[in-house]
Amino acid sequence: MNQVEHPRYILPIIIVAQFLGTSTWFAGNAILPELQNEWQLTDYALAPLTNSVQWGFISGALLFGFLAVSDRISPRIMFFICATLCGLSSLTISQWANTLDQVLWLRFFSGMMLAGIYPVGMKIATGWFPQGLGRALGYLIGALVLGTATPHLLSSLPNTSWREVMALVGLAALTGGVLILGFVPDGPNLNKGAPINLRALAEIVRCKPLRAAVGGYLGHSWELYAMWALAPIWLLAWGQSHEQTINSAFWTSIIIATGALGCVVAGIWSRTYGSLAIARNMLIVSGICCLVSPLVMLAPLWLVLPFWFIWGFSVVADSAQFSALSAQTAPSSLLGSAMTLINAMGYATTALAVELIAVLIGTVPVEWLAWCLLPGPILGIWSLRSLKRSTEVTASA
């Protein structure tokens, strides 16, 4: 394949647009404390606020996949349409929503539109960077992580209401769509895919290396979003137990944003050590963080923050590596269908983990909630051991 020539500004614009477009993703979690005070909500509202977006994303990914929407229209136009509708949904919440149900339905719609932003942004990058896709993928997932952190940062600013936060992330999504439409044409290497083929689901079950890669990804998924949802609650509990005031929204934004650095660094490391080794080691680190979380609740702030930065770095650093492992082990004829179904399975897993955390809040001490996430790293590490054995057998055959 010949090297694709591209203007230097293409990748930065895709990254910025991805960051702006995905800034709405965790906005519900960021505004939850204010909504609880204003609407008298319980801690259980954490689950529907998080999962409305997750289930929306799953629904949108499957719908767009079955209809092959991004192959019927230009991906850049689809990105623009979905970013625009996602932004308008957040703006509608900021100006109109007065009940939790209204927020949840609009957040579900935002999740559906995010399925036309995050994966489609990657498809746009594929059209421009066929040889350097691994690096581009790391940057794009890093942009997603930074976008996820943004609403928490906005919420931490003085005198910023939850309606203003939703308005700002809505405007950000609109801007991201305009950037792609105005400055990023379809790449010269853009390939058309195919509608979802359900044979890929049987292949995921039947193919041992792919099954092992998916098992690792699902273990990673069980921990990731639940950890992000737990972080502000854990930090508030630490502040109460130590009788210290802590800006949990600000520190949560920094903790999540640290994961963007993790994505980039892991991508660089993977070129030397391989995706399998990096994914396994990141799972080990994040699993240790789950394990020692109750002890860290007793520690002073100067130890608490580095602990959370390490956890924030490791919990998402393996994300792109699992995408690479799944792509490497999936049959090429079913690659698009397999990746769509695997992503849907992963986000469904995140929703279940967040639901479990929400159910246990108020029943289990906050410092022990992280142990509910331990099965994720354990499953992931065990699955990757199986993948390593399968790879070794294949290589020696």
Disulfide bonds with the S-S distance in Angstrom:
none
